[in-house]
Amino acid sequence: MNKYTELSDFEINLKVAHLVLGVESYDWCPHSKIVKKYVTDDKGLCMDYDPCNNPSDAMPIIIESNISLRAPTITDRWKAEFIDEYGNYVGYRRALNKNPLRAAMELFLLMKDAENEG
């Protein structure tokens, strides 16, 4: 069961930022619902961080995590899936969403949950 489907993009981005960037490397605004990543060490310069919608934020995570994306076929949703490096379906996980980057970020969080459980 994918517990992330009901969360907003902002909530997913915040969870991904915590895991990928680290606690000291991002900030967020509850009113504007924007996550910002620090670009400099002094925390003076920052950029929007939106892996649910920005390929430059999402693709490094997708590539490093070996997440595969499949275009919609029978359904109108993209499928993000993980199969281990040997092509085995042991621990197979997937996420479906109309937005392929959002599906990949949901799957990334599911994969991290599994790592923490095991």
C-alpha positions in Angstrom: 0.0 0.0 0.0 1.4 3.4 -1.0 0.8 5.7 2.0 2.2 8.7 0.1 -0.6 9.0 -2.5 -2.7 11.3 -0.3 0.1 13.7 0.4 0.6 17.0 -1.4 3.6 17.7 -3.7 4.8 20.0 -1.0 4.7 17.3 1.7 6.5 14.8 -0.6 9.1 17.4 -1.5 9.7 18.1 2.2 10.2 14.4 3.0 12.5 14.0 0.0 14.5 17.1 1.0 15.0 15.7 4.5 16.4 12.5 3.1 18.4 13.7 0.2 19.6 17.2 1.3 19.9 16.7 5.0 18.4 18.8 7.8 20.8 21.7 7.6 20.6 22.0 3.8 17.0 23.1 3.2 14.2 25.2 4.6 10.5 25.6 3.9 7.7 28.0 4.2 4.4 26.7 5.5 2.4 29.6 3.9 3.8 29.5 0.4 4.3 25.7 0.5 7.8 25.9 -1.1 10.9 24.0 -0.1 14.2 25.8 -0.6 17.6 24.2 -0.8 20.7 26.2 0.2 23.2 26.8 -2.5 25.9 28.3 -0.3 27.2 27.3 3.0 26.2 30.5 4.7 22.5 29.8 3.9 22.2 33.1 2.1 21.5 31.9 -1.4 18.8 29.3 -2.0 16.8 27.8 -4.8 13.4 26.1 -5.0 13.6 22.4 -4.5 10.7 20.6 -6.2 11.6 17.0 -7.2 7.9 16.2 -7.8 7.9 18.6 -10.7 11.5 19.7 -11.6 13.6 17.1 -13.6 16.8 18.7 -12.4 15.9 17.9 -8.8 14.3 14.5 -9.5 16.7 12.8 -12.0 19.7 12.5 -9.7 17.5 10.7 -7.2 15.9 8.5 -10.0 19.3 7.5 -11.4 21.0 6.9 -8.1 18.1 4.8 -6.8 17.7 2.8 -10.0 14.1 3.8 -10.4 12.5 2.8 -13.7 9.7 4.8 -15.3 7.1 3.3 -17.6 4.8 5.4 -19.8 1.1 5.0 -19.3 -0.4 2.0 -21.2 -3.8 0.6 -19.9 -4.1 3.3 -17.3 -3.5 7.0 -17.6 -0.8 6.9 -15.0 3.0 6.6 -15.1 4.5 3.7 -13.2 7.7 4.1 -11.2 9.1 0.7 -10.1 12.2 -0.8 -8.5 13.7 -4.1 -9.3 17.0 -5.1 -7.7 20.3 -4.9 -9.6 20.0 -8.5 -10.6 16.5 -8.1 -12.2 14.8 -9.9 -9.3 11.4 -8.9 -8.2 12.2 -9.6 -4.6 11.2 -6.5 -2.7 9.4 -5.2 -5.8 7.9 -1.8 -5.2 5.9 0.6 -7.4 4.0 3.8 -7.4 1.5 5.1 -10.0 0.8 8.8 -10.7 -0.2 10.9 -13.7 3.0 12.8 -13.0 6.1 10.6 -13.6 8.4 12.6 -11.3 5.8 12.5 -8.5 5.5 8.7 -9.0 9.3 8.3 -8.7 9.4 10.4 -5.5 6.7 8.4 -3.9 8.6 5.2 -4.8 11.8 6.7 -3.5 10.1 7.3 -0.1 8.7 3.7 -0.1 12.2 2.4 -0.8 13.6 4.4 2.1 10.8 3.1 4.4 11.8 -0.5 3.5 15.4 0.2 4.2 14.6 1.5 7.6 12.3 -1.4 8.4 14.9 -4.0 7.4 
